[in-house]
Amino acid sequence: MKRIISTDKAPKAIGPYSQAVEANGTLYVAGQVPLNPETMTVVDGGIKEQTLQVMKNIEAILKAAGYEFHNVVKSTCLLADMKYFKEMNEVYGQFYPENPPARAAFAVKELPLGVLVEIETVAVR
């Protein structure tokens, strides 16, 4: 059975997708970009500020579905440039102080809205 997750504590989808979908005890969180959910604008600042907003958006979606960061088993981090990896990693790591999930990180040519980072997440109960 498939359950669509939606919360106003995270940015509305900016395309034809759901914030998250739960199926068979697994939660698939769509790639989150650093949009302030209240204003739907990209947060001010650089990679650290953008990564922090992305992680707050992921946290809001996890909570709306009844999950927490300790349930996350896999993340994929997309960066506008690998030069941002170290600073992104510093912020990201604060949300996983113990037993972090598996992860991949890639530099891509371009991200939506010209942001510096996008992160998608998979969590399991």
C-alpha positions as CSV (number, residue, x, y, z in Angstrom):
1,M,0.0,0.0,0.0
2,K,1.2,3.5,-0.9
3,R,0.8,6.5,1.4
4,I,1.5,10.0,0.2
5,I,3.1,12.3,2.8
6,S,2.5,16.0,2.8
7,T,3.3,18.8,5.3
8,D,3.2,22.5,5.3
9,K,6.4,22.5,7.4
10,A,8.4,21.7,4.3
11,P,8.3,23.3,0.9
12,K,5.4,22.4,-1.4
13,A,6.4,20.3,-4.4
14,I,7.6,22.5,-7.3
15,G,6.7,19.9,-9.8
16,P,4.6,16.7,-10.3
17,Y,5.9,14.8,-7.3
18,S,5.1,14.2,-3.7
19,Q,7.2,15.4,-0.7
20,A,7.4,11.7,0.3
21,V,5.8,8.4,-0.4
22,E,5.7,5.5,2.1
23,A,5.4,2.0,0.9
24,N,5.8,-1.3,2.8
25,G,7.5,0.4,5.8
26,T,9.9,2.4,3.7
27,L,9.7,6.2,3.3
28,Y,11.1,7.8,0.1
29,V,11.7,11.5,0.6
30,A,11.9,13.5,-2.6
31,G,15.0,15.5,-3.2
32,Q,14.8,18.6,-1.0
33,V,16.2,22.0,-2.0
34,P,16.9,24.9,0.4
35,L,13.5,26.6,0.1
36,N,12.0,28.3,3.1
37,P,8.6,26.5,3.4
38,E,6.8,29.7,4.5
39,T,8.1,31.9,1.7
40,M,8.9,29.3,-0.9
41,T,12.2,31.2,-1.6
42,V,15.8,30.0,-1.5
43,V,17.3,30.8,1.9
44,D,20.0,33.4,2.0
45,G,23.6,32.4,2.5
46,G,26.0,29.8,1.1
47,I,26.3,26.1,1.2
48,K,26.1,25.8,5.0
49,E,22.9,27.7,5.2
50,Q,21.4,25.9,2.3
51,T,22.3,22.5,3.6
52,L,20.8,23.4,7.0
53,Q,17.5,24.4,5.4
54,V,17.5,21.2,3.3
55,M,18.0,19.1,6.5
56,K,15.3,21.0,8.3
57,N,12.9,20.3,5.3
58,I,13.8,16.6,5.4
59,E,13.2,16.6,9.2
60,A,9.8,18.1,8.8
61,I,8.8,15.4,6.2
62,L,10.2,12.6,8.3
63,K,8.2,13.8,11.3
64,A,5.0,14.2,9.3
65,A,5.4,10.5,8.3
66,G,6.2,9.4,11.9
67,Y,9.9,8.8,11.2
68,E,13.1,10.3,12.6
69,F,16.7,10.7,11.4
70,H,17.7,7.5,13.1
71,N,15.3,5.7,10.6
72,V,17.2,7.0,7.6
73,V,19.2,4.3,5.8
74,K,20.3,6.1,2.6
75,S,20.8,9.6,1.4
76,T,21.9,11.0,-2.0
77,C,23.4,14.4,-2.0
78,L,23.6,16.4,-5.2
79,L,25.9,19.4,-5.2
80,A,26.3,22.2,-7.8
81,D,30.1,21.7,-7.3
82,M,32.2,19.3,-5.3
83,K,34.0,22.2,-3.8
84,Y,31.0,22.4,-1.5
85,F,31.4,18.9,-0.2
86,K,33.3,19.6,2.9
87,E,31.0,22.3,4.2
88,M,27.9,20.4,3.2
89,N,29.3,17.4,5.1
90,E,29.9,19.4,8.3
91,V,26.2,20.4,8.4
92,Y,24.8,17.1,7.2
93,G,26.9,15.2,9.9
94,Q,25.3,17.2,12.7
95,F,22.0,15.4,12.0
96,Y,23.6,11.9,12.1
97,P,25.9,11.9,15.2
98,E,25.7,8.1,15.5
99,N,25.2,5.3,12.9
100,P,24.9,7.5,9.9
101,P,23.1,6.2,6.8
102,A,24.7,5.0,3.6
103,R,25.2,7.9,1.3
104,A,26.3,9.0,-2.2
105,A,27.3,12.5,-3.2
106,F,27.6,13.8,-6.7
107,A,28.3,17.0,-8.4
108,V,25.7,17.8,-11.1
109,K,25.7,20.3,-13.9
110,E,22.8,22.3,-12.4
111,L,20.1,22.1,-9.7
112,P,16.6,23.5,-9.6
113,L,16.3,27.2,-8.9
114,G,20.1,27.5,-9.1
115,V,20.6,26.1,-5.6
116,L,23.9,24.6,-4.4
117,V,22.5,21.4,-2.8
118,E,19.7,18.9,-3.0
119,I,19.3,15.8,-0.8
120,E,17.0,12.9,-1.2
121,T,16.5,10.4,1.6
122,V,15.2,6.9,2.3
123,A,14.0,5.8,5.7
124,V,12.8,2.5,7.1
125,R,10.9,1.6,10.2
